[in-house]
C-alpha cells in the first residue's frame, strides 16, 4: 500500500505530467465541429458560385446563371465533402490550437506570442489530414464531372484506381494556406474584438464583427493560393504538378487581376462565413461549459 507521503508525490507528478501533456479539452473540439457544420449549410450556395468563378474565370452573374440552369436540386450537390471536411477541420482548428497552446504555455513555459504562433501553425498542419474531402469537393463542384460521379462515395471510390496519393493532390497548397491563415486569425481575433466600440455591450455581435473582418482579410490574402489549389485538384490521374508550377502557369495565363477572379464573392462569403463561425463557436463553447 502506498504511503500518504508517496501518494502526495504521485499526485504532484500526475499534475506536472497533465500540465505538460495538456489533456485535450473536448469542449473545444465539439464547439468547433458544430460551428463549422452550421457555417457550411448556410454559405454553401455562395461558395459554389465562387468556385465556378475560380475554375472557369467567369463573372459572378455568369456563375449564378450557370447554377440556375442546373436547377435547385443540383445547388447543394457536393455539400457532403465540405460538410464533413469543414466541420472536422474547424473542430481540429479550435481543438488542436487550444491543446497545443496549453501544452506550450503550461508544460514548456513558452511566451504567449510563441505559443500562439506555433499552436496555430500546428493546428493548420493537423487540418491537412482532411485533404481527401477537399479533393473530392473540388471534383463534385465541377460540372465537367457531373455525369462521371454519381455522388460523393462514388467519387471517393473512383479515385482509388489512381492510388492513395491521388487523395492528397493539392496538399502543398493547403499547407501553405492553413498555417499562416490560422496564425493571423488566432493572433488578431481577441485584439480586433477589443477594438469594436462598446464590445462588452454588443456581446456576441462583437464576436461576429471580429470574426467576419478577419475572415474577409484572410480569405482575400489567400485567394490566389486557393485558386491554385483548385486547379491542382481539378484533374484525376496524371502527373502531379508542384504548387509553384501551377501558380506560375495561372499567373502567365490570367495575370495578377485574373488570379483574383471571384475575390469579391469570396470576401463576401468569408465575411459571413467567419462571422457565423466565430459567433457560433463563442456561443457554443460558453453554453457547453
ZIPE-V921720 format. One record per run of one state. SS is the DSSP state (H for helix, E for strand, L for the rest). FROM is the first residue (numbers start at 1). TO is the last residue. If there is no record, write none. Layout:
SS&FROM&TO  SS&FROM&TO
This chain:
L&1&3  H&4&21  L&22&25  H&26&56  L&57&59  H&60&70  L&71&71  H&72&75  L&76&78  H&79&108  L&109&111  H&112&141  L&142&142  H&143&145  L&146&151  H&152&162  L&163&163  H&164&168  L&169&170  H&171&195  L&196&198  H&199&202  L&203&203  H&204&221  L&222&222  H&223&233  L&234&242  H&243&259  L&260&262  H&263&288  L&289&289
